[in-house]
Amino acid sequence: MRNPLRTHAQALQWMDEQGLSKSELARRFGVTPSLVHAILRGEKACRRGASHNIAVFLGLKRGQATATKQPYGRAGREAA
């Protein structure tokens, strides 16, 4: 059975549990912290590119991340 999608609040809580700040996540994906903040507030559609990859990584949406380098591999999504 698939893991349910996380809400934005659940994704933020998961990041906190992992000790992962918005700035650190941004650094690992090569984006600005403001983009990560916008994703976590639901202000981005996250249809493609880095925003899509971050949303998939955080469990906010289904799909396959297209990044060649994932900060935590698949463990991030499976820990939900």
ChimeraX commands (.cxc) that place a marker at each C-alpha (Angstrom):
marker #1 position 0.00,0.00,0.00 radius 0.5
marker #1 position 1.29,3.47,-0.83 radius 0.5
marker #1 position 2.15,5.91,1.88 radius 0.5
marker #1 position -0.40,8.72,2.11 radius 0.5
marker #1 position 0.72,12.15,1.02 radius 0.5
marker #1 position 1.87,14.52,3.73 radius 0.5
marker #1 position 0.29,17.87,4.37 radius 0.5
marker #1 position 2.55,20.90,4.32 radius 0.5
marker #1 position 2.47,20.97,8.14 radius 0.5
marker #1 position 3.39,17.27,8.30 radius 0.5
marker #1 position 6.28,17.82,5.90 radius 0.5
marker #1 position 7.59,20.64,8.06 radius 0.5
marker #1 position 7.24,18.47,11.16 radius 0.5
marker #1 position 9.07,15.61,9.41 radius 0.5
marker #1 position 11.90,17.98,8.49 radius 0.5
marker #1 position 12.13,19.06,12.13 radius 0.5
marker #1 position 12.23,15.42,13.28 radius 0.5
marker #1 position 15.06,14.76,10.81 radius 0.5
marker #1 position 16.96,17.85,11.96 radius 0.5
marker #1 position 16.68,19.25,8.45 radius 0.5
marker #1 position 16.30,23.02,8.17 radius 0.5
marker #1 position 14.81,24.84,5.19 radius 0.5
marker #1 position 18.25,26.29,4.49 radius 0.5
marker #1 position 19.90,22.87,4.55 radius 0.5
marker #1 position 17.26,21.36,2.27 radius 0.5
marker #1 position 17.70,24.29,-0.11 radius 0.5
marker #1 position 21.46,23.81,-0.12 radius 0.5
marker #1 position 21.17,20.10,-0.85 radius 0.5
marker #1 position 18.81,20.70,-3.78 radius 0.5
marker #1 position 20.73,23.73,-5.02 radius 0.5
marker #1 position 17.86,26.20,-4.61 radius 0.5
marker #1 position 17.15,29.24,-2.45 radius 0.5
marker #1 position 15.63,28.89,1.02 radius 0.5
marker #1 position 12.78,31.12,-0.18 radius 0.5
marker #1 position 11.79,28.45,-2.74 radius 0.5
marker #1 position 11.69,25.79,-0.01 radius 0.5
marker #1 position 9.64,28.15,2.16 radius 0.5
marker #1 position 7.17,28.77,-0.69 radius 0.5
marker #1 position 6.81,25.01,-1.28 radius 0.5
marker #1 position 6.12,24.37,2.40 radius 0.5
marker #1 position 3.50,27.15,2.45 radius 0.5
marker #1 position 1.75,25.68,-0.59 radius 0.5
marker #1 position 2.54,28.70,-2.77 radius 0.5
marker #1 position 4.17,26.69,-5.58 radius 0.5
marker #1 position 2.49,24.19,-7.91 radius 0.5
marker #1 position 5.69,22.08,-7.99 radius 0.5
marker #1 position 5.01,20.76,-11.49 radius 0.5
marker #1 position 8.61,20.35,-12.66 radius 0.5
marker #1 position 12.24,20.90,-11.85 radius 0.5
marker #1 position 13.64,21.43,-8.40 radius 0.5
marker #1 position 10.30,22.36,-6.82 radius 0.5
marker #1 position 8.78,19.09,-8.08 radius 0.5
marker #1 position 11.74,17.10,-6.75 radius 0.5
marker #1 position 11.52,18.76,-3.36 radius 0.5
marker #1 position 7.76,18.16,-3.12 radius 0.5
marker #1 position 8.22,14.47,-4.00 radius 0.5
marker #1 position 11.09,14.16,-1.50 radius 0.5
marker #1 position 8.97,15.71,1.25 radius 0.5
marker #1 position 6.01,13.48,0.42 radius 0.5
marker #1 position 3.80,16.39,-0.63 radius 0.5
marker #1 position 3.07,14.82,-4.01 radius 0.5
marker #1 position 3.44,11.54,-5.81 radius 0.5
marker #1 position 5.79,11.10,-8.66 radius 0.5
marker #1 position 9.39,10.42,-9.31 radius 0.5
marker #1 position 12.05,12.91,-8.45 radius 0.5
marker #1 position 14.26,13.63,-11.41 radius 0.5
marker #1 position 17.25,14.87,-9.44 radius 0.5
marker #1 position 20.45,13.00,-10.07 radius 0.5
marker #1 position 21.52,13.47,-6.47 radius 0.5
marker #1 position 18.97,12.99,-3.69 radius 0.5
marker #1 position 19.97,14.35,-0.28 radius 0.5
marker #1 position 18.73,11.29,1.62 radius 0.5
marker #1 position 17.95,8.81,-1.14 radius 0.5
marker #1 position 14.61,7.09,-0.72 radius 0.5
marker #1 position 14.73,7.00,3.09 radius 0.5
marker #1 position 13.10,10.41,3.39 radius 0.5
marker #1 position 9.81,9.28,1.87 radius 0.5
marker #1 position 9.77,5.86,3.52 radius 0.5
marker #1 position 10.07,7.36,6.98 radius 0.5
marker #1 position 6.54,8.80,6.78 radius 0.5
marker link #1:1,2 radius 0.2
marker link #1:2,3 radius 0.2
marker link #1:3,4 radius 0.2
marker link #1:4,5 radius 0.2
marker link #1:5,6 radius 0.2
marker link #1:6,7 radius 0.2
marker link #1:7,8 radius 0.2
marker link #1:8,9 radius 0.2
marker link #1:9,10 radius 0.2
marker link #1:10,11 radius 0.2
marker link #1:11,12 radius 0.2
marker link #1:12,13 radius 0.2
marker link #1:13,14 radius 0.2
marker link #1:14,15 radius 0.2
marker link #1:15,16 radius 0.2
marker link #1:16,17 radius 0.2
marker link #1:17,18 radius 0.2
marker link #1:18,19 radius 0.2
marker link #1:19,20 radius 0.2
marker link #1:20,21 radius 0.2
marker link #1:21,22 radius 0.2
marker link #1:22,23 radius 0.2
marker link #1:23,24 radius 0.2
marker link #1:24,25 radius 0.2
marker link #1:25,26 radius 0.2
marker link #1:26,27 radius 0.2
marker link #1:27,28 radius 0.2
marker link #1:28,29 radius 0.2
marker link #1:29,30 radius 0.2
marker link #1:30,31 radius 0.2
marker link #1:31,32 radius 0.2
marker link #1:32,33 radius 0.2
marker link #1:33,34 radius 0.2
marker link #1:34,35 radius 0.2
marker link #1:35,36 radius 0.2
marker link #1:36,37 radius 0.2
marker link #1:37,38 radius 0.2
marker link #1:38,39 radius 0.2
marker link #1:39,40 radius 0.2
marker link #1:40,41 radius 0.2
marker link #1:41,42 radius 0.2
marker link #1:42,43 radius 0.2
marker link #1:43,44 radius 0.2
marker link #1:44,45 radius 0.2
marker link #1:45,46 radius 0.2
marker link #1:46,47 radius 0.2
marker link #1:47,48 radius 0.2
marker link #1:48,49 radius 0.2
marker link #1:49,50 radius 0.2
marker link #1:50,51 radius 0.2
marker link #1:51,52 radius 0.2
marker link #1:52,53 radius 0.2
marker link #1:53,54 radius 0.2
marker link #1:54,55 radius 0.2
marker link #1:55,56 radius 0.2
marker link #1:56,57 radius 0.2
marker link #1:57,58 radius 0.2
marker link #1:58,59 radius 0.2
marker link #1:59,60 radius 0.2
marker link #1:60,61 radius 0.2
marker link #1:61,62 radius 0.2
marker link #1:62,63 radius 0.2
marker link #1:63,64 radius 0.2
marker link #1:64,65 radius 0.2
marker link #1:65,66 radius 0.2
marker link #1:66,67 radius 0.2
marker link #1:67,68 radius 0.2
marker link #1:68,69 radius 0.2
marker link #1:69,70 radius 0.2
marker link #1:70,71 radius 0.2
marker link #1:71,72 radius 0.2
marker link #1:72,73 radius 0.2
marker link #1:73,74 radius 0.2
marker link #1:74,75 radius 0.2
marker link #1:75,76 radius 0.2
marker link #1:76,77 radius 0.2
marker link #1:77,78 radius 0.2
marker link #1:78,79 radius 0.2
marker link #1:79,80 radius 0.2
view
